[in-house]
Amino acid sequence: MSQIQVMLTSIEEVKNFVSLTNKYAFPIQMTTEKYKIDAKSIMGVFSLDLSKPINVVVESDAPEVQDFLAQVAQFQVH
């Protein structure tokens, strides 16, 4: 399992993030204290409170996971 915290602060960032997640075959989840949603669903992402950092969880050991994490680092909370 891999996890990263992201912050999506604009509609454009949400669209770019969801587009990125849809390039990968493995499941990607976004979790908050209350919710767990499919990160490939733009409606699901918009249903979250985007004013706070959100955990992105990948429960896969596919070789592409490291590539995904490198791509999603642009949204990472520092």
N, C-alpha and C positions, 0 to 999 in steps of 0.2 A: 504494500500500500504506500502511495505517495501522497503528500499533502502540501499545499501552498496557500497562502493568504493573498487575496487580490482585492483591489479597489477599482470599481467601475464607476467613473464620475460623469460620464456623458452618454447620450444615446449612441453616438458613434462608437464609443468604446464597447458598449454592450453588443452592438452589431458585429464588430470586429472579433470580440471574444467568442460569441456564439458561432460565427463563421469558422474560427480556428478550431473549436471543439468538434465541429461536424466533419473535420478532415480526418478524424481518427475513429477507428472501429470499436475501440474498447469503451466501456461505460465511464462517464465522467459525471460526478455529482457536485453540487454546491450545497453547503450546509451552514445553517445558522443555529442559534440556540433552540429554535422552534421548528425549523423546516429543513427538509432534504429534498432537493429538486434535481431534475435532469439538466445538466449544464448545456445540453444541445438544444434546449427549448427556449426560444427567445421570450415567449410568454412566461415561462417559469422564472427566468432570470429577472424579468421586469416585475414579478410578483414579490421579489425580495426587497428588503430595506437596503437600498444601495448607498445610503449615507454612512454605512459602517463596513469595515472589512468583512469579506466572506471567505470561508474555507472552500477550497477546491480539492476534492478527494478523488484519486484514481486507484481503484482496487484491481490492478492488473500488473502482471509482470512481463507484459509484451515489450519487446525491444524499443518500440516506438514511444514508450512512456517518457524516456529521457529527452527525446526530441520535442515532445509536447511540452514538458516542463521548461525547456529552454525557450520555446516560442511564447509561452504564457508568462514568462518572467517580466515582460514589458508591463504587465498589470500588477505585479507583485507589490505588496506593502513593504516599505523599507523601514 
